[in-house]
């Protein structure tokens, strides 16, 4: 699933998904040669969870490596 497809499904802007990627919350795979972001079904599920938590007022940061 592309950034624009997932953004439309979640009702967020594509820049929101790119921001979550930069924060390490939902990191999509990349398709060469341009490095286009592609979300697997599991990553799309994770993005939905992040969206639901943020909509409920939870603020999270990535604390992993």
C-alpha positions as CSV (number, residue, x, y, z in Angstrom):
1,X,0.0,0.0,0.0
2,X,1.4,3.4,-0.9
3,X,1.6,6.4,1.4
4,X,-1.3,8.2,-0.3
5,X,-3.5,5.0,-0.2
6,X,-2.9,4.5,3.5
7,X,-3.3,8.1,4.3
8,X,-6.7,8.1,2.5
9,X,-7.7,4.9,4.4
10,X,-6.8,6.5,7.7
11,X,-8.1,10.0,7.0
12,X,-4.7,11.6,7.6
13,X,-2.3,13.5,5.3
14,X,0.6,11.7,3.7
15,X,2.9,14.0,5.6
16,X,1.6,12.5,8.8
17,X,2.7,9.1,7.7
18,X,6.1,10.4,6.7
19,X,6.4,12.1,10.1
20,X,5.6,8.8,11.8
21,X,8.3,7.2,9.7
22,X,10.8,9.8,10.7
23,X,9.9,9.2,14.4
24,X,10.3,5.4,14.0
25,X,6.7,4.7,14.9
26,X,5.7,3.0,11.6
27,X,8.6,2.4,9.2
28,X,7.5,1.2,5.8
29,X,9.5,-0.8,3.4
30,X,11.2,0.9,0.5
31,X,10.9,0.0,-3.2
32,X,14.1,0.7,-5.3
33,X,15.3,2.6,-7.2
34,X,13.6,5.7,-5.8
35,X,13.0,4.4,-2.3
36,X,9.2,4.7,-2.5
37,X,7.5,3.9,0.7
38,X,5.3,0.8,0.7
39,X,3.3,-0.4,3.7
40,X,2.7,-4.1,4.2
41,X,-0.6,-5.3,5.8
42,X,1.1,-5.5,9.2
43,X,2.6,-2.0,8.8
44,X,-0.9,-0.7,7.8
45,X,-2.3,-2.3,10.9
46,X,0.4,-0.6,13.0
47,X,-0.4,2.7,11.4
48,X,-4.1,2.3,12.3
49,X,-3.1,1.6,15.9
50,X,-0.9,4.7,16.1
51,X,-3.7,6.8,14.6
52,X,-6.2,5.5,17.1
53,X,-3.9,6.1,20.0
54,X,-3.0,9.6,18.9
55,X,-6.7,10.3,18.2
56,X,-7.4,9.3,21.8
57,X,-4.8,11.7,23.1
58,X,-1.8,9.4,23.6
59,X,1.5,10.8,22.6
60,X,4.2,8.3,22.0
61,X,7.8,8.4,20.9
62,X,10.1,5.7,19.6
63,X,12.4,4.4,22.3
64,X,14.1,1.6,20.4
65,X,17.5,1.4,18.7
